[in-house]
Amino acid sequence: PQGGITEYALSLTATGQPTTDKSGLFLRGQVPADGDATQGGTETMFFEGLSDIQFEFWDGTQWLPTWDSTVTESRRLPAAVRISYRMSTDTADRMLIVKLPLSDVTALNPITQGATG
C-alpha cells in the first residue's frame, strides 16, 4: 500500500472517467499527493445536486478568492472560509462561514499583501 500525505480536490466536474450521470460536487483523494488534480486517486460523489460552489478566505482584512499556505515564510491558515453554494433546485445562493480556530490571522495580525496566491 502507498503511504504519505493525501491530496484532496473538490470539483463540480468529475476528473476521471465519468461513472455516473449525476451532477454535484465530487471529492477526489490521491495518495501520495503529487499536486496534479487531474491524475490518479479515487473519486466519489460528495454532494449530489450541487450546481455551483465558491470558496473565499479571510486574510484579516478582506475576503480573497484563493489561498496558498505554502507561499509565505511561515505557513498560515486563513481566519475563516466563506463557502457560497447553490443547489440545482435553488433560485439564490446559500452561504456558510467556517471559522478556523487554529489560525493566528486577525485584524491586528493579517496576512501581508501578496502572501496569498
URQUI-V952645 format. One record per residue. NEAR is the number of other C-alpha atoms within 8 Angstrom. Layout:
near=NEAR
near=NEAR
//
This chain:
near=2
near=5
near=6
near=7
near=7
near=9
near=11
near=8
near=8
near=8
near=9
near=12
near=8
near=9
near=10
near=7
near=5
near=7
near=4
near=4
near=5
near=6
near=10
near=13
near=15
near=14
near=12
near=11
near=11
near=11
near=11
near=10
near=10
near=5
near=5
near=6
near=6
near=6
near=7
near=5
near=8
near=7
near=11
near=7
near=9
near=8
near=8
near=9
near=11
near=14
near=12
near=8
near=10
near=7
near=10
near=11
near=14
near=13
near=13
near=13
near=8
near=6
near=8
near=9
near=7
near=9
near=9
near=7
near=9
near=6
near=9
near=9
near=5
near=4
near=8
near=9
near=10
near=13
near=15
near=10
near=13
near=12
near=11
near=11
near=12
near=13
near=10
near=7
near=5
near=7
near=5
near=5
near=9
near=7
near=8
near=7
near=8
near=7
near=7
near=10
near=5
near=5
near=9
near=8
near=14
near=10
near=7
near=6
near=8
near=10
near=8
near=5
near=5
near=5
near=8
near=10
near=7
//
